[in-house]
Amino acid sequence: MVFSADDDFSRPSPRLFNVALEAIRAAQTVNLSSVIARMTSPPFYPDVWPGEHYKLLAGLVMVLQPKRIIEIGTSTGLSALTMKRFLPADGKIITFDIVPWNRFTDTTFLPEDFDNSLSQKVADLSIASNIQPHLAEIQSSTLIFIDAAKDGRGEQHFIDNLRRVRFDQPPVVVFDDIRLWNMLKIWREISAPKLDITSFGHWSGTGLVDWVWGAQDDTKNVRSPSV
């Protein structure tokens, strides 16, 4: 039940260290009472930190000030609402899911949340052909949050598909649940600079990746994951 440290070539970049430290400091000051007010019953996860990732996501947005955020996995909307609250004035979140937001009975979204700074696209980005219609939006993103599937295959497909994208600048990619059993191998085989910051994120694992792949298409030292 232990994976060896044979991924040492993907040690964190200075950029990841700096972003993580600043985001952790910022997270300590975050107040998510406006998001919690949308919830009808406990547990109020956005107020749990560390142990949940919401305040850390807010800290990352505060530090990176991204003009474009891509979220994969909308669910009830807590993460998107959290990030939206800290967007720069010209920032925008595009959240992807295979289910429309209003199909979730416990959604925290309201129709008026969807405006110039937030939109949802119904598309499965684990399918390579679904990337192309949204390519320009993905290419311009500087923060990507992946919180979907967890089936031991979906995240690997997201990784493979995003590796084919030539980003305008390398984004920071946040992976949720990296310590779940079926995510261990996928996380360990990421060969870009990465940093496990679970102690300041989600109890089930939070990882940051400096997504330099799309900028240089460097496949050196990359193993072909089998999932």
C-alpha positions as CSV (number, residue, x, y, z in Angstrom):
1,M,0.0,0.0,0.0
2,V,3.0,2.3,-0.4
3,F,4.4,3.7,-3.6
4,S,8.1,4.3,-3.7
5,A,9.7,7.7,-4.3
6,D,10.7,6.8,-7.8
7,D,9.2,10.1,-9.1
8,D,12.0,12.3,-7.7
9,F,12.6,13.8,-11.1
10,S,9.3,15.7,-10.6
11,R,10.4,17.6,-7.5
12,P,8.7,20.9,-7.0
13,S,9.8,24.0,-8.9
14,P,10.7,27.2,-7.1
15,R,7.5,28.6,-8.5
16,L,5.4,25.9,-6.8
17,F,7.1,26.5,-3.5
18,N,6.4,30.2,-3.6
19,V,2.8,29.8,-4.8
20,A,2.1,27.2,-2.1
21,L,3.6,29.2,0.7
22,E,1.8,32.4,-0.3
23,A,-1.5,30.6,-0.8
24,I,-1.3,28.9,2.6
25,R,-0.7,32.3,4.2
26,A,-3.6,33.8,2.4
27,A,-5.9,30.9,3.2
28,Q,-5.6,31.7,6.9
29,T,-7.4,35.0,6.4
30,V,-10.2,33.8,4.2
31,N,-13.8,34.1,5.3
32,L,-16.2,32.0,3.4
33,S,-19.4,32.8,5.3
34,S,-21.1,34.0,2.2
35,V,-20.6,30.5,0.6
36,I,-21.6,28.7,3.7
37,A,-24.8,30.7,3.8
38,R,-25.9,28.9,0.7
39,M,-25.7,25.5,2.4
40,T,-28.9,24.1,4.0
41,S,-27.3,21.8,6.5
42,P,-24.0,20.8,8.1
43,P,-21.2,19.8,7.8
44,F,-20.1,23.2,6.5
45,Y,-17.1,22.1,4.6
46,P,-15.9,25.5,3.4
47,D,-15.2,26.5,7.0
48,V,-12.9,23.5,7.6
49,W,-9.2,24.3,7.1
50,P,-7.0,22.4,6.9
51,G,-8.9,19.2,6.1
52,E,-10.9,20.7,3.2
53,H,-9.6,22.6,0.2
54,Y,-11.9,25.5,-0.1
55,K,-9.9,28.1,1.7
56,L,-6.7,26.9,-0.1
57,L,-8.4,27.4,-3.4
58,A,-9.3,30.9,-2.4
59,G,-5.7,31.5,-1.4
60,L,-4.5,30.3,-4.8
61,V,-6.8,32.7,-6.6
62,M,-5.7,35.5,-4.3
63,V,-2.1,34.8,-5.1
64,L,-2.2,33.9,-8.8
65,Q,-4.9,36.4,-9.7
66,P,-5.9,34.3,-12.7
67,K,-7.9,35.8,-15.6
68,R,-9.1,32.4,-16.6
69,I,-9.8,29.4,-14.4
70,I,-10.9,26.0,-15.7
71,E,-12.6,23.7,-13.2
72,I,-13.3,20.1,-14.1
73,G,-16.1,18.7,-11.9
74,T,-18.8,21.2,-11.0
75,S,-20.8,19.2,-8.5
76,T,-22.8,21.3,-6.1
77,G,-20.8,24.5,-6.9
78,L,-18.9,25.1,-3.6
79,S,-15.5,25.3,-5.2
80,A,-16.6,27.5,-8.1
81,L,-18.4,29.9,-5.8
82,T,-15.4,30.1,-3.5
83,M,-13.0,30.9,-6.4
84,K,-15.4,33.3,-7.9
85,R,-15.5,35.4,-4.8
86,F,-11.8,36.1,-5.0
87,L,-11.4,36.6,-8.8
88,P,-9.8,39.7,-10.2
89,A,-12.1,42.2,-11.8
90,D,-11.5,40.7,-15.3
91,G,-11.4,37.1,-14.2
92,K,-13.6,34.2,-15.3
93,I,-14.3,30.7,-14.2
94,I,-15.4,28.0,-16.7
95,T,-16.6,24.9,-14.9
96,F,-17.0,21.6,-16.8
97,D,-19.2,18.7,-15.8
98,I,-21.1,15.9,-17.6
99,V,-24.2,17.0,-15.6
100,P,-25.8,20.4,-15.8
101,W,-25.5,22.3,-12.5
102,N,-29.3,22.4,-11.9
103,R,-29.6,18.6,-12.0
104,F,-27.9,18.4,-8.6
105,T,-30.6,18.6,-5.9
106,D,-28.2,20.0,-3.3
107,T,-26.6,22.6,-5.6
108,T,-25.5,25.9,-4.0
109,F,-25.8,27.8,-7.3
110,L,-28.4,30.3,-8.1
111,P,-29.3,31.2,-11.7
112,E,-27.9,34.7,-11.2
113,D,-24.4,33.3,-10.3
114,F,-23.9,32.7,-14.0
115,D,-22.6,35.9,-15.5
116,N,-19.5,37.3,-17.2
117,S,-17.3,35.8,-14.5
118,L,-18.8,32.3,-14.3
119,S,-20.2,29.8,-16.8
120,Q,-20.7,26.1,-17.0
121,K,-20.0,23.9,-20.0
122,V,-21.5,20.4,-20.2
123,A,-18.7,18.3,-21.7
124,D,-16.6,15.3,-20.7
125,L,-13.0,16.5,-21.1
126,S,-11.7,13.0,-20.5
127,I,-12.6,12.4,-24.1
128,A,-10.0,13.9,-26.3
129,S,-12.3,15.1,-29.1
130,N,-14.2,17.2,-26.5
131,I,-11.2,19.4,-25.9
132,Q,-11.1,21.1,-29.3
133,P,-14.4,23.1,-29.0
134,H,-13.1,24.6,-25.8
135,L,-9.4,24.8,-26.8
136,A,-9.0,28.6,-26.8
137,E,-10.6,28.9,-23.3
138,I,-8.4,26.1,-21.9
139,Q,-5.2,27.5,-23.6
140,S,-5.6,30.9,-21.9
141,S,-6.2,29.4,-18.4
142,T,-3.6,29.9,-15.7
143,L,-5.3,27.9,-12.9
144,I,-7.0,24.5,-13.5
145,F,-8.8,22.6,-10.7
146,I,-9.4,18.9,-11.4
147,D,-12.0,17.4,-9.1
148,A,-13.9,14.7,-11.0
149,A,-14.1,11.0,-11.7
150,K,-11.8,9.4,-9.1
151,D,-12.3,6.1,-10.9
152,G,-8.7,5.4,-11.6
153,R,-9.0,6.3,-15.3
154,G,-10.7,9.7,-15.7
155,E,-7.9,11.8,-14.2
156,Q,-5.3,10.0,-16.3
157,H,-7.4,10.9,-19.4
158,F,-7.6,14.5,-18.3
159,I,-3.8,14.5,-17.9
160,D,-3.2,12.9,-21.3
161,N,-5.6,15.4,-23.0
162,L,-4.2,18.5,-21.3
163,R,-0.7,17.5,-22.2
164,R,-1.6,18.0,-25.9
165,V,-2.7,21.6,-25.1
166,R,-0.2,24.4,-25.9
167,F,-1.0,26.8,-23.1
168,D,-0.3,30.5,-23.5
169,Q,1.7,30.2,-20.3
170,P,2.1,27.2,-18.0
171,P,-0.9,27.0,-15.6
172,V,-0.9,25.8,-12.0
173,V,-3.0,22.6,-12.0
174,V,-4.7,21.6,-8.7
175,F,-5.6,17.9,-8.2
176,D,-8.0,16.9,-5.6
177,D,-8.1,13.5,-3.8
178,I,-4.5,12.5,-4.8
179,R,-4.2,10.1,-1.8
180,L,-7.2,8.0,-2.6
181,W,-6.0,4.5,-3.4
182,N,-7.0,4.6,-7.1
183,M,-5.3,8.0,-7.5
184,L,-1.9,7.1,-6.0
185,K,-0.4,5.7,-9.2
186,I,-1.8,8.5,-11.3
187,W,-0.4,11.2,-9.0
188,R,3.0,9.5,-8.7
189,E,3.5,9.2,-12.4
190,I,3.0,12.9,-13.1
191,S,6.5,13.9,-14.2
192,A,6.0,17.7,-14.3
193,P,7.2,19.6,-11.1
194,K,4.6,18.9,-8.4
195,L,4.0,19.4,-4.7
196,D,1.8,17.5,-2.3
197,I,0.2,20.0,0.0
198,T,-2.4,17.7,1.6
199,S,-1.6,19.1,5.1
200,F,-3.1,22.4,4.0
201,G,-5.8,21.2,1.7
202,H,-8.2,18.3,1.5
203,W,-7.8,15.3,3.9
204,S,-8.0,13.0,0.9
205,G,-5.2,14.7,-0.8
206,T,-4.4,18.0,-2.6
207,G,-1.6,18.4,-5.1
208,L,-0.2,21.2,-7.2
209,V,1.5,20.8,-10.6
210,D,3.6,23.3,-12.5
211,W,2.2,22.4,-15.9
212,V,5.3,23.0,-18.0
213,W,4.4,20.2,-20.4
214,G,2.1,22.2,-22.7
215,A,4.8,24.9,-23.1
216,Q,7.6,22.7,-24.2
217,D,6.2,19.2,-25.0
218,D,9.1,17.7,-23.1
219,T,8.5,13.9,-22.9
220,K,11.9,13.1,-21.6
221,N,11.8,11.0,-18.4
222,V,8.0,10.5,-18.9
223,R,6.8,6.9,-18.4
224,S,3.6,5.7,-20.1
225,P,1.1,5.2,-17.3
226,S,-1.0,2.0,-17.4
227,V,-4.4,2.4,-15.9
